[in-house]
Amino acid sequence: MSKKILLDKINVPGIKTYEVYRQHGGYASVEKAIKSMTPDEVVEEVKKSGLRGRGGAGFPAGMKWSFIDKKSGKPRHLVCNADESEPGTFKDRYLMEFIPHLLIEGMITSSFALGANRSYIYIRGEYMWVFKILERAIAEAKAAGWLGKNILGTGYDLELHVHCGAGAYICGEETALIESLEGKRGNPRIKPPFPAVSGLWANPTVVNNVETIAAVPWIVNNSGDDYAKIGVGRSTGTKLISASGNIINPGVYEIELGLSVDEFMNSDEYLGGMSSNRPLKALVPGGSSVPILPADLIFKTANGEDRLMTYESLSDGGFATGSMLGSGGFIVYDDTACIVRNTWNFSRFYHHESCGQCTPCREGTGWLEKVLHRIETGHGREEDIDLLWSIQSKIEGNTICPLGDAASWPVAAAIRHFREEFEYHVRFPERIKNRDHFVNEPFDKVRHLVSKQVI
């Protein structure tokens, strides 16, 4: 069994309440940090841990904290990104719903480290029931003296608020989140200045994901060095994975980074293998925005090495033969899945969620959706495949925020690895008009009808 840091006590009866959480060691990190450590010492422990941002970018959390402007004299803020709008990702919701005080404890300890006296949890509007759970947990923590004025008699003050967004994927981007938190339209800001210098209300601000902040109490209670011993290389600690798709055991799992993809996929401890005994066709390892991998690149890298659940191994080979760990949205497809329809579905999402600020994204995502829909419904043309490649290449790297990249990468990877399937849709439109065209006749059985072409 792998080590559990975040989910260790999640099944304890009543752990959602303050009393039970406290009985099981809750808020010990706050007590330790405030009473016996300086803010800089807490930051140093997080740096030693090698903890990386768990929202998708994977940037070292301690390093991000060290960037915050301490010289201006302005108030500082910690903002928790609980927007979690990445399709295929639901692990932050799981933490907040079933062990909310872990996040509250992490927010207090992290706010102390940053010198923040007013911090926020920005949660997506669709999580209203979770919003109420967090509000109740904050009230309990405040009643017990962990929030408010003069916490534990140390002179440290902290107010913590939960703010509901309006359900916009773009607000998962930290500067768009800040704009929304200020009451504005959630459009990403041009950087620099970065939030660490000028963020919420032009004050120094750090934005971290729920899972990232929830790992801080364990690091403070134990040590950054102990956390760094878990995992492999620069992929330290544990990671929550949201597993879905054609697998026997979907759900949220906490794994030690460095576990092989094969073991995670096929062992009874984790996903239990493919459902319905269908063969594996493809995998999206880190949420809808990361490149899809074909079956032959899932368990082994292009160099023949075991593919591991780490930032480095999943990205081995770049986008030509690799992908990204991302947010940990692990989506598994069997041979009945249609890659064209799946890619179109993702593109519909990104077109809908584009804020419209950047022309390449605003216009390009619409074209991706339109052309993919044309191919999927049997009206595609041979030149449409190259047109899709051209459109996505003009979006990537040409927008203020990464939503443009998130929209282009799935399309590029789908064409790169499954071009024959796109060609089949174009050349045999009568065969794919039935929505379940690959259920009774998987693509491998009709592949011989398509001549191979390589971009």
Protein Blocks (a to p, Z undefined) as FASTA:
>chain_A
ZZdfklmmmmgghklpmklmmmnopaklmmmmmmmpcfklmmmmmmmnopacfklnopaf
klmmmmpcfknopacdddddfklpaghiaklmmmmmmmmmlmmmmmmmmmmmnopabdcd
dddfklmmmmmmmmmmmmmmmmnopgcehihhlopacdddddddehiaklmpmklmmmmm
nopacddddddddfklmmchhiacddddfklmmmmmmmmmmomklmmmgcjhjlgcjddd
ddedjdfbgcdddddehiafklmmmmmklnnpaehhiacfbdcfebjkbccddfklmmpc
fkopacdddfklmmgoijmlgcceklopacdddfkbcfklmmmmmmmmmmmmpgolamkl
mmmmmmmmmmmmmmmnopacfklmmmmmmmmmmmgopafblmlmmmmmmmmmmmmmmmmm
mmmmmmmmmlmmpmklmmmmcfklmmmmpccddZZ
